[in-house]
């Protein structure tokens, strides 16, 4: 079946890790509601409460100083202090949890991928913007089911990131975004490959590919780079990514080999399995990859049947695919 269950101890630690990480994300969300600051400013001999939204001093007036604005100011300061304490405590607990994750050998995702996804998450990228669509997505599915896939179907030296150019990106940072610069902050040896500007590679040969749906029509003006940095990766066009972009998405907590955690944006596992089945039969696919595609699809389908019954495999779940692709997949499954 290409996978094995976790031990009872591994399962316990994994559950604790996921719950703690989700609590940390919730704490960060609460703290983000208190972004900026509130200050009193004098004007015309009177004082006004201002809510500042950035470091340049931009903001808006909350009104003339009064009992009400003083209450708003006090509540803001108290709330921000409370949420800062919450996040600080959760981060301290997470640092301890990282050691447990590492000792229990439940970290599976390559460290560079978790570091990259976490930096993207902290910048504001989520499942609406970037999706992991290649082999590494299997790590999200296995943790959903509490199993380990065999290394034969998960081992890879690259990660494929599908960029949804249709969605607006709301950055949580004021710094310019560059996928290549983020990669270089993790590992300075990453460079953009000559002749393949959609791809970055480090000194160990690990590849990061940026993919987008081919514009329709092809000359349509669609962004090809995440930011304004002309040296950044330029997304490569693939004609049928619209199938995957139409699929539901998940954001699953995952664990790196070093025990650290992040959210992995991935496809609905049914969409991943069917796309892999299609790849295994596609004349466009490199023949050396077809058997691996088929093995991954079969392993994931078995996982869905045995451990994830909330994801039934039927025509309704595959409506993002052309009818012939969906029917062919359902025929193979049955």
C-alpha positions in Angstrom: 0.0 0.0 0.0 3.1 2.2 0.0 2.6 3.6 3.4 2.8 2.6 7.1 1.0 3.9 10.2 2.8 6.0 12.8 3.5 4.5 16.2 1.2 5.4 19.1 3.9 7.8 20.4 4.6 9.4 17.1 0.8 9.9 16.6 0.5 11.5 20.0 3.4 13.9 19.4 2.1 14.7 15.9 -1.4 15.6 17.2 0.1 17.8 19.9 2.3 19.5 17.4 -0.5 20.3 15.0 -2.7 21.6 17.8 0.0 23.8 19.1 0.9 25.1 15.7 -2.7 25.9 15.0 -3.0 27.8 18.3 0.1 29.8 17.3 -1.4 30.7 14.0 -4.6 31.8 15.7 -2.5 33.9 18.2 -0.7 35.5 15.3 -4.0 36.3 13.7 -5.3 37.9 16.9 -2.1 39.9 17.3 -2.3 41.1 13.7 -5.6 42.8 14.6 -3.5 45.2 16.8 -1.0 46.0 14.0 0.3 49.6 14.1 -0.1 51.9 17.0 -2.3 54.5 18.6 -0.9 57.9 19.6 -2.2 61.2 20.7 -1.5 64.2 18.4 -2.0 67.9 19.2 -3.7 70.1 16.6 -5.2 73.5 17.1 -4.8 73.4 20.8 -6.6 70.1 21.0 -5.6 66.4 21.2 -6.7 63.7 18.8 -6.3 60.0 18.9 -4.6 58.6 15.8 -4.4 55.0 14.6 -1.1 54.7 12.8 -0.9 51.8 10.2 2.7 51.9 9.1 6.2 53.1 9.9 5.7 56.2 7.7 3.1 57.6 10.0 0.1 57.0 7.8 -3.1 56.5 9.7 -6.5 58.0 10.5 -8.0 60.0 13.3 -10.1 58.2 15.9 -11.5 61.4 17.2 -11.0 64.2 19.7 -9.7 63.3 23.1 -12.6 62.2 25.3 -13.6 59.5 27.7 -14.5 57.3 24.8 -11.2 57.8 22.8 -9.2 57.3 26.1 -11.1 54.0 26.6 -10.3 53.0 22.9 -6.6 53.8 23.5 -6.5 51.9 26.8 -8.3 48.9 25.3 -5.9 48.9 22.3 -2.8 49.0 24.4 -4.1 46.3 26.8 -5.2 44.0 24.0 -1.9 44.3 22.1 0.1 43.5 25.3 -2.2 40.5 26.0 -1.9 39.1 22.5 1.9 39.7 22.4 2.2 37.7 25.6 0.0 34.9 24.1 2.2 34.7 21.0 5.4 34.9 23.0 4.3 32.0 25.2 3.1 29.9 22.2 6.4 30.5 20.4 8.3 29.3 23.5 6.2 26.2 23.6 6.7 25.6 19.9 10.5 25.8 20.3 10.2 23.0 22.8 7.8 21.1 20.5 10.3 21.3 17.7 12.7 19.2 19.7 10.0 16.6 20.4 9.2 16.5 16.7 12.8 15.9 15.8 13.3 13.2 18.5 10.2 11.3 17.5 11.3 11.3 13.8 8.0 12.7 12.6 9.5 15.5 10.5 9.4 14.5 6.9 9.4 17.6 4.7 12.8 18.9 3.5 13.9 21.8 5.6 14.3 24.2 2.7 10.7 23.7 1.7 9.3 24.3 5.2 11.6 27.4 5.5 10.4 28.7 2.2 6.7 28.1 2.8 7.0 29.7 6.3 8.6 32.8 4.9 5.9 33.0 2.2 3.2 32.6 4.8 4.7 35.3 7.0 4.8 37.6 4.0 1.1 37.0 3.3 1.1 34.2 0.8 -1.5 31.5 1.4 -3.4 28.7 -0.4 -5.1 31.4 -2.5 -1.8 32.5 -4.0 0.7 29.6 -4.1 0.0 25.8 -4.1 2.5 22.9 -3.8 1.5 20.6 -6.7 4.3 18.1 -7.0 5.6 15.2 -5.0 6.1 17.2 -1.8 2.3 17.6 -1.5 2.2 13.9 -0.4 3.7 15.0 2.9 0.5 17.1 3.5 -1.7 14.1 2.7 0.2 11.7 4.8 0.0 13.9 7.9 -3.8 14.2 7.3 -4.1 10.5 7.6 -1.4 9.8 10.3 0.8 7.6 8.1 4.2 7.7 6.4 4.4 7.1 2.7 7.3 5.0 1.6 10.4 7.0 0.6 10.3 5.4 -2.9 7.4 7.6 -3.8 8.2 10.7 -1.8 11.9 11.2 -2.4 12.5 14.2 -4.7 15.0 17.0 -5.2 12.6 19.7 -6.3 9.4 21.5 -5.4 6.8 22.8 -7.8 4.9 25.9 -6.8 1.7 26.8 -8.8 1.0 30.5 -8.7 -2.6 31.6 -8.9 -2.2 34.9 -10.8 -5.9 35.6 -10.5 -5.9 36.2 -6.8 -4.9 39.5 -5.1 -1.9 39.3 -2.8 -2.3 41.2 0.5 1.3 41.4 1.8 1.8 41.4 5.5 5.2 43.0 5.0 6.2 46.4 3.5 9.4 44.9 2.0 9.4 44.1 -1.7 8.6 40.4 -2.5 11.0 38.3 -4.5 10.9 34.5 -4.5 14.6 34.3 -5.4 15.5 36.7 -2.6 13.5 34.7 -0.1 15.2 31.5 -1.2 18.6 33.2 -0.9 17.8 34.3 2.6 17.3 30.6 3.5 20.3 29.3 1.4 22.6 31.9 -0.2 23.6 29.4 -2.8 20.3 29.6 -4.6 20.6 31.1 -8.1 18.2 31.5 -11.0 19.1 28.9 -13.7 20.4 30.3 -16.9 18.0 29.6 -19.7 15.3 28.4 -17.3 14.3 31.6 -15.5 11.3 29.8 -13.8 13.7 27.7 -11.8 16.1 28.3 -8.9 18.8 25.8 -7.9 21.1 25.6 -4.9 24.6 24.1 -4.6 23.1 20.7 -3.6 21.0 20.6 -6.8 17.7 21.2 -5.1 15.3 22.9 -7.6 12.4 25.3 -7.0 10.0 25.8 -10.0 7.5 28.6 -10.3 4.5 27.7 -12.6 1.4 29.5 -13.8 -1.5 28.7 -16.0 -0.8 29.6 -19.6 -2.6 32.9 -20.4 -5.7 32.6 -22.6 -5.1 34.1 -25.2 -1.3 33.5 -24.9 -0.6 37.2 -25.4 -2.9 38.3 -22.5 -1.0 40.5 -20.0 -0.7 38.3 -16.9 1.9 38.8 -14.2 4.9 36.4 -14.6 6.9 37.5 -11.5 5.7 37.8 -7.9 7.1 41.3 -7.4 8.9 44.0 -9.3 12.4 42.5 -9.0 13.5 41.9 -12.6 16.0 39.3 -11.5 13.3 37.2 -9.8 12.0 33.9 -11.1 9.7 34.1 -14.1 6.8 31.7 -14.0 6.7 29.1 -16.8 3.4 28.5 -18.6 1.6 25.1 -18.6 -1.6 24.8 -20.5 -3.7 22.6 -18.2 -3.0 24.2 -14.8 -6.6 25.6 -14.9 -7.7 22.1 -13.9 -5.7 22.4 -10.7 -6.5 26.0 -10.1 -10.2 25.1 -10.1 -9.7 22.4 -7.5 -10.4 23.0 -3.8 -7.3 23.6 -1.7 -6.1 22.8 1.8 -3.6 24.4 4.1 -2.1 21.6 6.1 0.4 21.9 9.0 3.5 19.9 8.1 6.7 19.2 9.9 10.3 19.6 8.6 13.1 17.1 9.1 14.5 19.5 11.7 11.1 19.6 13.5 10.0 23.0 12.5 6.5 23.6 11.2 4.5 25.6 8.7 1.4 25.4 6.6 1.6 23.7 3.2 -0.9 24.9 0.7 -1.9 21.9 -1.4 -4.7 20.6 -3.7 -7.6 18.5 -2.6 -6.0 15.1 -2.5 -8.5 13.7 -5.0 -7.5 16.3 -7.6 -3.8 15.4 -7.0 -4.5 11.7 -7.4 -6.5 12.1 -10.7 -3.9 14.5 -12.1 -1.2 12.0 -11.4 -3.3 9.3 -13.1 -3.6 11.6 -16.1 0.2 12.3 -16.2 0.9 8.5 -16.0 -0.9 8.1 -19.4 0.0 11.4 -21.0 2.1 11.2 -24.2 3.6 14.6 -23.1 5.1 13.1 -19.9 8.6 12.0 -19.6 8.4 8.2 -19.8 10.8 7.7 -16.9 8.4 9.6 -14.6 5.2 7.8 -15.5 5.6 4.8 -13.3 6.3 7.0 -10.3 3.2 9.1 -11.1 1.1 5.9 -11.2 2.6 4.7 -7.9 1.9 8.0 -6.2 -1.7 8.0 -7.5 -2.3 4.5 -6.4 -0.8 5.1 -2.9 -2.9 8.2 -2.4 -6.1 6.5 -3.6 -5.5 3.7 -1.1 -5.0 6.3 1.6 -8.2 8.0 0.7 -10.2 4.7 0.9 -8.7 3.5 4.1 -8.1 6.7 6.1 -9.8 9.7 4.6 -13.4 8.7 3.8 -14.4 12.4 4.0 -13.0 12.7 0.5 -15.2 10.4 -1.6 -14.0 9.7 -5.1 -17.0 10.5 -7.4 -17.8 12.7 -10.4 -18.8 15.6 -8.2 -15.3 15.7 -6.7 -13.7 15.7 -10.1 -15.8 18.4 -11.8 -12.7 20.6 -12.3 -11.4 18.1 -14.9 -12.6 17.6 -18.5 -15.3 15.0 -18.6 -13.2 12.5 -20.4 -10.3 12.8 -17.9 -12.7 12.4 -14.9 -14.5 9.4 -16.5 -11.2 7.7 -17.4 -9.9 8.2 -13.8 -13.1 6.9 -12.2 -13.0 3.9 -14.6 -9.4 3.1 -13.5 -10.3 3.4 -9.8 -13.3 1.2 -10.0 
